[in-house]
Amino acid sequence: MTTAQPAPGANSTDLSWSPRLWGALIVLCAAMFLDALDVSMVGVALPSIGADLHLSTSTLQWVVSGYVLGYGGLLLLGGRAADLLGRRRVFLVALAVFAAASLLGGLVDDGGLLIAARFLKGVSAAFTAPAGLSIITTTFAEGPARNRALSIYTTCGASGFSLGLVLSGLLTSAGWRWTFLMPVPVALLALVFATRLLPRQAAPERGRAGYDVAGAVTGTGALLLLVFTLTEAQSAGWASVRTLGSLAVVAALGAAFLVIESRTAHPLVRLGIFRNGGVARANLTAFTIFGSYAGFQFIATLYLQRLLGWSALEMAFGLLPAGALVALSATRMGAIIDRFGTGKLLPIGVLALTAGYAYFLQLGEHSGFASLVLPSMVLLGIGFALAFPSVNISATSGVADEEQGLASGLVNTAFQVGSAIVLAITTAVITAGSGGGESPQAQLDGYRPALLLVTGIAAAGLLVTLVGAALDRRAAAAAVAATPVPDYRYGPLTDGGEPAGRDATRTEVLSER
């Protein structure tokens, strides 16, 4: 296959990038910005959407879950499509679909059509996200250059989320439809520049045998049905025949997918990629940190607007400090990661996230911004500033260029499937805890156990990062211990680089000491 070579200024140590290289990165960041903007704007607008279209809480959840269903269910296919069909081509087509779906969402008057538009936007994001991330990881060489590019890329996501909170508050005051229409011109502008700036990459020359159709059908089917089943389990009943039957079908599809991937010549997901411990742990961590945050954001939105009576704009500014911290730290994150490494920063970041959720457990009928919201947002901002770029770097490190789309698709799948699963369970916990009551105490009885769930999931992610850090230290120590070193006590080095007297290894020297 033909792949784009790193552009001038994109090698691992040269950080003096050309204007064209900067332009390509900005276009990719714009797509990431739009994805994050879309999520945060819709989250703030949910109460207004529900009131205008007369949607219940469980139906309103689908405005979020519809996007996640399309995104999480098709990410693996999107990542592999980027590898097989060409990253640039996939990115451009998906960005155009995103613009069209945004326009559709702003014009509909029916809740079902709105959810369908959200699903379509999720599908488009399932292709733009892995394609964009893999373009970065194949254009910028692994090391300081890639770390810097990924730090800027992830910061644009945080900035989009933060700006989306404020914009949604302003736009929702004028009408929630503007939260759907505003991204349209931005997406079209990004599309125009993308056609001129993104590097061209030729797709592999493969016939039908090169496309894992059976794997795509079973893998995508399993993910879609899983997200749908968990989202609908609350209304259908967790122990109902429908829910249990659907989970059984998910298990069967998943088993078939694994068998197919282990036997096909050109798998959708090469299972051997998980032998890279860093990749496997990064995906587990991504699942927990994004899943816990999706649940937290849903709880915070309902709590601040419904129980405390905050306006959409007040809530937007209340949650803004977290994203602002991530954005302000952007210029230094690449250097910080280069100095300390993701193995140290990732556990610290997830610890801060866990602490932020735990602190919010103090919520009450009269909690204030300074006493409850601000401390939690500061902790979450620190957590995401450290954890988000570290996860993306870990998930794509040590992966060959021809599988960067796959690695990007996997980590983005972990993000979105984690969000869908935890959000579905969080919604069920809130409903069960409140008993359907609308009184302040009934609402708190639903929010508190849901927050405990969110905190526990984040703590599980912390455990994964701590285990990973311990394994990395052990592997590094073993590598150092096994490295032969000259012992100068036995004479000068020969031309071959060995002591003239006798050979000695680090192990021998240490044992003699």
C-alpha positions as CSV (number, residue, x, y, z in Angstrom):
1,M,0.0,0.0,0.0
2,T,1.0,3.6,-0.4
3,T,0.9,5.8,2.7
4,A,1.7,9.4,3.2
5,Q,5.1,10.1,4.5
6,P,5.6,12.4,7.4
7,A,5.6,15.9,6.1
8,P,8.6,18.2,6.6
9,G,8.7,19.3,10.2
10,A,6.7,16.2,11.3
11,N,9.5,14.0,12.4
12,S,9.7,12.9,16.0
13,T,11.8,15.8,17.2
14,D,11.4,18.7,14.7
15,L,8.6,20.9,16.1
16,S,9.0,23.7,13.4
17,W,6.0,22.7,11.2
18,S,5.2,24.2,7.8
19,P,2.0,26.3,7.3
20,R,0.5,23.5,5.3
21,L,1.1,21.0,8.1
22,W,-0.4,23.4,10.6
23,G,-3.4,23.9,8.3
24,A,-4.0,20.1,8.1
25,L,-3.9,19.8,11.9
26,I,-6.3,22.7,12.3
27,V,-8.8,21.1,9.9
28,L,-8.6,17.8,11.9
29,C,-9.0,19.7,15.1
30,A,-12.1,21.5,13.7
31,A,-13.8,18.1,13.3
32,M,-12.9,17.1,16.8
33,F,-14.1,20.5,18.0
34,L,-17.5,20.0,16.3
35,D,-18.0,16.5,17.8
36,A,-17.3,17.8,21.3
37,L,-19.4,21.0,20.6
38,D,-22.3,18.9,19.5
39,V,-22.3,16.7,22.7
40,S,-22.1,19.6,25.1
41,M,-24.7,21.8,23.4
42,V,-27.3,19.1,23.2
43,G,-26.6,18.1,26.9
44,V,-27.5,21.7,28.1
45,A,-30.5,21.9,25.7
46,L,-32.1,18.7,26.8
47,P,-34.6,20.2,29.2
48,S,-35.8,22.7,26.6
49,I,-36.0,20.0,23.9
50,G,-38.0,17.8,26.3
51,A,-40.5,20.6,27.1
52,D,-40.9,21.7,23.5
53,L,-41.4,18.3,22.0
54,H,-43.1,16.8,25.1
55,L,-40.5,14.0,25.6
56,S,-40.3,11.9,28.8
57,T,-36.9,11.5,30.6
58,S,-36.5,8.0,29.1
59,T,-37.2,9.3,25.6
60,L,-35.1,12.4,26.2
61,Q,-32.2,10.1,27.0
62,W,-32.4,8.8,23.4
63,V,-31.5,12.3,22.1
64,V,-28.1,11.5,23.6
65,S,-28.1,7.8,23.2
66,G,-29.1,7.9,19.6
67,Y,-25.9,9.8,18.8
68,V,-23.9,7.3,21.0
69,L,-25.6,4.3,19.3
70,G,-24.5,5.4,15.8
71,Y,-21.1,6.5,17.0
72,G,-20.2,3.6,19.3
73,G,-21.8,0.9,17.1
74,L,-19.9,1.8,13.9
75,L,-16.5,3.0,15.1
76,L,-14.7,-0.2,14.5
77,L,-16.1,-0.2,11.0
78,G,-15.1,3.4,10.6
79,G,-11.6,2.8,11.8
80,R,-11.0,-0.1,9.5
81,A,-12.7,1.7,6.6
82,A,-10.1,4.5,7.1
83,D,-7.3,2.0,6.7
84,L,-8.8,0.2,3.7
85,L,-10.5,3.0,1.7
86,G,-8.1,5.9,2.5
87,R,-8.2,8.1,5.6
88,R,-8.7,11.3,3.7
89,R,-11.6,10.0,1.6
90,V,-13.4,8.6,4.6
91,F,-12.9,11.8,6.5
92,L,-14.3,14.1,3.8
93,V,-17.4,12.0,3.1
94,A,-18.2,11.7,6.8
95,L,-17.7,15.4,7.5
96,A,-20.2,16.2,4.7
97,V,-22.8,13.8,6.2
98,F,-22.2,15.4,9.6
99,A,-23.2,18.8,8.1
100,A,-26.3,17.4,6.5
101,A,-27.4,15.7,9.7
102,S,-26.9,18.8,11.7
103,L,-29.2,20.7,9.3
104,L,-31.8,18.0,9.5
105,G,-31.8,18.0,13.3
106,G,-32.4,21.8,13.4
107,L,-35.5,21.6,11.1
108,V,-37.5,18.6,12.5
109,D,-40.6,18.9,14.7
110,D,-40.9,15.3,15.8
111,G,-38.9,13.6,18.6
112,G,-38.4,10.4,16.6
113,L,-37.0,12.4,13.6
114,L,-34.7,14.3,16.0
115,I,-33.4,11.1,17.4
116,A,-32.9,9.8,13.9
117,A,-30.9,12.9,13.0
118,R,-28.8,12.4,16.1
119,F,-28.1,8.8,15.1
120,L,-27.0,9.9,11.6
121,K,-24.6,12.4,13.2
122,G,-23.2,9.6,15.4
123,V,-22.6,7.5,12.3
124,S,-20.7,10.3,10.6
125,A,-18.6,10.9,13.7
126,A,-17.9,7.2,13.8
127,F,-16.0,7.7,10.6
128,T,-14.5,11.2,11.1
129,A,-13.0,10.5,14.5
130,P,-10.8,7.4,13.7
131,A,-9.9,8.8,10.3
132,G,-8.9,12.1,11.8
133,L,-6.9,10.6,14.6
134,S,-5.1,8.1,12.3
135,I,-4.2,10.9,9.9
136,I,-2.5,12.6,12.8
137,T,-0.7,9.5,14.0
138,T,0.6,8.6,10.5
139,T,1.6,12.2,9.6
140,F,3.4,13.0,12.9
141,A,6.2,10.6,13.9
142,E,5.9,8.9,17.3
143,G,7.6,11.0,20.0
144,P,7.5,14.7,20.8
145,A,6.0,15.7,17.5
146,R,3.1,13.3,17.8
147,N,2.6,14.1,21.5
148,R,2.4,17.8,20.7
149,A,-0.1,17.2,17.8
150,L,-2.3,14.9,19.9
151,S,-2.2,17.4,22.8
152,I,-3.5,20.2,20.5
153,Y,-6.0,17.8,19.0
154,T,-7.5,16.7,22.3
155,T,-7.4,20.2,23.7
156,C,-9.6,21.3,20.7
157,G,-12.1,18.7,21.9
158,A,-12.1,20.1,25.4
159,S,-12.4,23.7,24.1
160,G,-15.3,22.6,21.9
161,F,-17.0,21.1,24.9
162,S,-16.4,24.1,27.0
163,L,-17.5,26.6,24.4
164,G,-20.5,24.4,23.6
165,L,-21.7,24.8,27.2
166,V,-21.7,28.6,26.9
167,L,-23.0,28.7,23.4
168,S,-25.8,26.3,24.2
169,G,-26.9,28.4,27.1
170,L,-27.0,31.5,24.8
171,L,-28.5,29.6,21.8
172,T,-31.1,27.7,23.9
173,S,-32.4,31.1,25.2
174,A,-33.2,32.0,21.6
175,G,-34.4,28.4,20.7
176,W,-32.9,25.0,21.1
177,R,-32.9,24.5,17.3
178,W,-29.9,26.9,17.0
179,T,-27.8,24.3,18.9
180,F,-28.2,22.0,15.9
181,L,-27.9,24.6,13.1
182,M,-24.8,26.5,14.4
183,P,-22.3,23.7,13.5
184,V,-23.5,23.5,9.9
185,P,-21.4,26.5,8.5
186,V,-18.4,25.4,10.6
187,A,-18.5,21.9,9.2
188,L,-18.9,23.2,5.6
189,L,-15.9,25.6,6.0
190,A,-13.8,22.8,7.5
191,L,-14.8,20.6,4.5
192,V,-13.6,23.1,2.0
193,F,-10.2,23.5,3.6
194,A,-9.9,19.8,4.2
195,T,-10.1,19.1,0.5
196,R,-7.0,21.3,-0.1
197,L,-4.9,20.6,3.0
198,L,-5.2,17.0,4.0
199,P,-2.5,14.7,2.7
200,R,-3.5,12.3,-0.1
201,Q,-3.2,8.7,0.7
202,A,-3.8,5.8,-1.7
203,A,-6.0,3.0,-0.4
204,P,-4.6,-0.6,-0.5
205,E,-5.2,-2.5,-3.7
206,R,-7.4,-5.3,-2.4
207,G,-10.2,-7.3,-3.9
208,R,-13.3,-8.6,-2.1
209,A,-11.2,-11.0,-0.1
210,G,-9.6,-8.0,1.6
211,Y,-12.8,-6.8,3.2
212,D,-14.0,-8.7,6.3
213,V,-17.8,-8.5,5.5
214,A,-18.7,-11.2,8.0
215,G,-16.7,-9.5,10.7
216,A,-18.2,-6.2,10.0
217,V,-21.7,-7.6,10.1
218,T,-21.3,-9.5,13.4
219,G,-19.1,-6.9,15.2
220,T,-21.2,-3.9,14.2
221,G,-24.4,-5.9,14.9
222,A,-23.2,-6.9,18.4
223,L,-22.3,-3.3,19.3
224,L,-25.5,-1.8,18.0
225,L,-27.7,-4.4,19.7
226,L,-25.8,-4.1,23.0
227,V,-26.1,-0.3,23.2
228,F,-29.8,-0.5,22.1
229,T,-30.6,-3.3,24.6
230,L,-29.0,-1.5,27.6
231,T,-30.7,1.8,26.7
232,E,-34.1,0.1,26.4
233,A,-33.7,-2.2,29.4
234,Q,-35.1,0.4,31.8
235,S,-38.5,0.5,30.0
236,A,-38.6,-3.2,29.0
237,G,-37.3,-4.5,32.3
238,W,-33.8,-5.7,33.1
239,A,-35.1,-9.3,33.7
240,S,-37.6,-9.3,30.9
241,V,-37.5,-11.9,28.1
242,R,-36.9,-9.1,25.6
243,T,-33.8,-7.8,27.5
244,L,-32.3,-11.2,28.3
245,G,-33.0,-12.5,24.8
246,S,-31.3,-9.5,23.3
247,L,-28.2,-10.0,25.5
248,A,-28.1,-13.6,24.5
249,V,-28.1,-12.6,20.8
250,V,-25.3,-10.0,21.6
251,A,-23.2,-12.8,23.2
252,A,-23.8,-15.0,20.2
253,L,-22.8,-12.3,17.7
254,G,-19.8,-11.4,19.9
255,A,-18.6,-15.0,19.9
256,A,-19.1,-15.3,16.2
257,F,-17.1,-12.1,15.7
258,L,-14.2,-13.4,17.7
259,V,-14.1,-16.7,15.8
260,I,-14.3,-14.9,12.4
261,E,-11.5,-12.4,13.4
262,S,-9.2,-15.3,14.5
263,R,-9.6,-17.1,11.2
264,T,-10.0,-14.5,8.4
265,A,-7.0,-13.4,6.4
266,H,-7.9,-9.7,6.6
267,P,-9.8,-9.2,9.9
268,L,-11.8,-6.1,10.8
269,V,-10.0,-6.3,14.1
270,R,-6.7,-8.1,14.3
271,L,-7.0,-9.6,17.8
272,G,-3.2,-9.7,18.2
273,I,-3.3,-5.9,18.6
274,F,-4.4,-6.5,22.2
275,R,-1.1,-8.2,23.0
276,N,0.1,-4.7,23.2
277,G,-0.6,-4.2,26.9
278,G,-0.6,-0.4,26.6
279,V,-3.3,-0.5,23.9
280,A,-5.5,-2.9,25.9
281,R,-5.2,-0.9,29.1
282,A,-5.8,2.4,27.3
283,N,-9.1,1.0,25.9
284,L,-10.2,-0.2,29.3
285,T,-9.4,3.2,30.8
286,A,-11.1,5.1,28.0
287,F,-14.3,3.0,28.7
288,T,-14.3,3.9,32.4
289,I,-13.4,7.6,32.2
290,F,-15.9,8.5,29.4
291,G,-18.6,6.2,30.7
292,S,-18.3,7.8,34.2
293,Y,-18.4,11.3,32.7
294,A,-21.4,10.7,30.5
295,G,-23.3,9.5,33.6
296,F,-22.1,12.4,35.7
297,Q,-23.0,15.0,33.0
298,F,-26.6,13.6,32.8
299,I,-27.0,13.7,36.6
300,A,-25.5,17.2,36.9
301,T,-27.8,18.6,34.1
302,L,-30.9,17.3,35.7
303,Y,-29.8,18.3,39.2
304,L,-28.8,21.8,38.4
305,Q,-31.7,22.7,36.2
306,R,-34.6,20.7,37.6
307,L,-33.8,20.7,41.3
308,L,-31.8,23.9,41.8
309,G,-33.6,25.8,39.1
310,W,-30.6,27.0,37.2
311,S,-31.1,28.4,33.7
312,A,-29.3,26.7,30.8
313,L,-26.8,29.6,30.7
314,E,-26.2,29.4,34.4
315,M,-25.5,25.7,34.1
316,A,-23.2,26.3,31.1
317,F,-21.0,28.8,33.1
318,G,-21.2,26.5,36.1
319,L,-19.6,23.6,34.2
320,L,-17.2,25.8,32.3
321,P,-14.2,25.7,34.7
322,A,-13.5,22.1,33.8
323,G,-13.1,22.7,30.1
324,A,-11.3,26.0,30.6
325,L,-8.6,24.2,32.7
326,V,-8.1,21.7,29.9
327,A,-7.9,24.4,27.3
328,L,-5.5,26.6,29.3
329,S,-3.1,23.6,29.9
330,A,-3.0,22.8,26.2
331,T,0.2,24.6,25.3
332,R,2.2,22.7,28.0
333,M,0.7,19.2,27.9
334,G,2.9,17.9,25.1
335,A,6.1,18.9,27.1
336,I,4.6,17.5,30.3
337,I,3.9,14.2,28.7
338,D,7.4,14.1,27.2
339,R,8.9,14.7,30.6
340,F,6.9,12.5,32.9
341,G,5.3,9.9,30.5
342,T,1.7,8.7,30.2
343,G,2.4,5.9,32.7
344,K,2.7,8.5,35.5
345,L,0.2,11.1,34.3
346,L,-2.7,8.8,33.5
347,P,-3.2,7.5,37.1
348,I,-3.0,11.0,38.5
349,G,-5.6,12.2,36.0
350,V,-8.1,9.3,36.7
351,L,-7.6,9.9,40.4
352,A,-8.6,13.5,40.0
353,L,-11.7,12.5,38.1
354,T,-12.7,10.0,40.7
355,A,-12.2,12.6,43.4
356,G,-14.4,15.1,41.5
357,Y,-17.3,12.7,41.3
358,A,-16.9,11.7,44.9
359,Y,-16.9,15.4,46.0
360,F,-20.2,16.0,44.1
361,L,-21.9,13.4,46.4
362,Q,-22.4,16.2,48.8
363,L,-25.2,17.6,46.6
364,G,-28.3,18.8,48.5
365,E,-31.4,20.9,48.0
366,H,-29.6,24.2,48.5
367,S,-26.0,23.5,47.3
368,G,-24.1,26.4,45.8
369,F,-21.6,27.0,43.1
370,A,-18.7,27.8,45.3
371,S,-19.3,25.0,47.8
372,L,-20.1,22.1,45.4
373,V,-19.9,22.8,41.7
374,L,-16.6,24.7,41.5
375,P,-14.4,22.3,43.5
376,S,-15.8,19.3,41.4
377,M,-15.2,21.1,38.1
378,V,-11.6,22.0,39.1
379,L,-10.9,18.3,39.9
380,L,-12.5,17.2,36.6
381,G,-10.6,19.8,34.6
382,I,-7.3,18.6,36.0
383,G,-8.3,15.0,35.5
384,F,-9.2,15.4,31.8
385,A,-6.2,17.6,31.1
386,L,-3.9,14.8,32.2
387,A,-6.0,11.7,31.2
388,F,-7.5,12.4,27.8
389,P,-4.3,13.1,25.8
390,S,-2.5,10.3,27.8
391,V,-5.2,7.8,26.8
392,N,-5.0,8.7,23.1
393,I,-1.2,8.5,23.0
394,S,-1.2,5.2,24.9
395,A,-3.9,3.7,22.6
396,T,-1.9,4.4,19.4
397,S,1.7,3.9,20.6
398,G,3.7,1.0,19.2
399,V,1.0,0.4,16.4
400,A,2.0,0.1,12.8
401,D,0.9,2.8,10.4
402,E,-1.4,0.4,8.5
403,E,-3.3,-0.3,11.7
404,Q,-3.5,3.3,13.1
405,G,-7.1,3.5,11.9
406,L,-7.9,0.3,13.8
407,A,-6.2,1.5,17.0
408,S,-8.0,4.9,16.7
409,G,-11.3,3.2,16.1
410,L,-10.9,0.9,19.1
411,V,-10.2,3.7,21.6
412,N,-13.0,5.8,20.2
413,T,-15.3,2.7,20.5
414,A,-14.3,2.3,24.1
415,F,-15.1,6.0,24.7
416,Q,-18.6,5.8,23.1
417,V,-19.7,2.3,24.2
418,G,-18.6,3.2,27.7
419,S,-20.7,6.3,27.5
420,A,-23.7,4.4,26.2
421,I,-23.6,1.6,28.8
422,V,-22.9,3.8,31.8
423,L,-25.5,6.4,30.7
424,A,-28.2,3.7,30.3
425,I,-27.4,2.2,33.8
426,T,-27.3,5.7,35.3
427,T,-30.7,6.5,34.0
428,A,-32.1,3.3,35.3
429,V,-30.6,4.0,38.8
430,I,-32.0,7.5,38.9
431,T,-35.5,6.3,38.0
432,A,-35.4,3.4,40.5
433,G,-34.0,5.6,43.3
434,S,-36.6,8.4,42.8
435,G,-39.5,6.1,42.3
436,G,-40.7,8.4,39.6
437,G,-41.3,11.2,42.2
438,E,-40.6,14.9,41.4
439,S,-40.1,16.2,45.0
440,P,-36.6,17.5,45.9
441,Q,-36.0,14.5,48.2
442,A,-37.2,12.0,45.6
443,Q,-34.8,13.5,43.0
444,L,-31.9,13.4,45.5
445,D,-32.7,9.8,46.3
446,G,-32.2,9.1,42.6
447,Y,-29.1,11.2,42.0
448,R,-27.0,10.0,45.0
449,P,-26.9,6.2,44.1
450,A,-26.3,7.2,40.5
451,L,-23.3,9.3,41.6
452,L,-22.0,6.4,43.6
453,L,-22.2,4.2,40.5
454,V,-20.3,6.9,38.5
455,T,-17.6,7.2,41.2
456,G,-17.2,3.4,41.4
457,I,-16.7,3.1,37.6
458,A,-14.1,5.9,37.7
459,A,-12.3,4.1,40.6
460,A,-12.2,0.9,38.5
461,G,-10.5,2.9,35.8
462,L,-8.0,4.1,38.4
463,L,-7.2,0.5,39.3
464,V,-6.5,-0.3,35.7
465,T,-4.1,2.6,35.4
466,L,-2.3,1.7,38.6
467,V,-1.9,-2.0,37.5
468,G,-0.6,-0.8,34.2
469,A,1.9,1.6,35.8
470,A,3.2,-1.3,38.0
471,L,3.5,-3.6,35.0
472,D,5.4,-0.9,33.0
473,R,7.8,-0.4,35.9
474,R,8.5,-4.1,36.2
475,A,9.1,-4.5,32.5
476,A,11.4,-1.5,32.5
477,A,13.4,-2.9,35.4
478,A,13.7,-6.3,33.7
479,A,14.9,-4.7,30.5
480,V,17.6,-2.7,32.4
481,A,18.7,-5.8,34.4
482,A,19.0,-7.9,31.2
483,T,21.0,-5.2,29.3
484,P,24.8,-6.2,29.0
485,V,27.1,-3.4,30.2
486,P,30.9,-3.3,30.2
487,D,32.8,-3.8,33.4
488,Y,35.7,-1.4,33.3
489,R,37.5,-3.2,36.2
490,Y,38.8,-5.7,33.7
491,G,40.5,-3.4,31.3
492,P,39.8,-0.9,28.5
493,L,37.2,-1.7,25.8
494,T,38.2,-3.6,22.7
495,D,37.2,-2.5,19.2
496,G,34.1,-4.7,19.7
497,G,33.0,-2.7,22.7
498,E,33.8,-5.4,25.3
499,P,36.2,-5.3,28.2
500,A,39.7,-6.5,27.3
501,G,39.8,-8.6,30.5
502,R,36.5,-10.5,30.5
503,D,32.9,-10.0,29.8
504,A,30.5,-8.8,32.5
505,T,26.9,-8.1,32.6
506,R,25.0,-5.7,34.8
507,T,23.7,-8.7,36.7
508,E,27.2,-10.0,37.4
509,V,28.5,-6.6,38.6
510,L,25.5,-6.2,40.9
511,S,25.9,-9.7,42.3
512,E,29.6,-9.2,43.0
513,R,28.8,-5.9,44.8
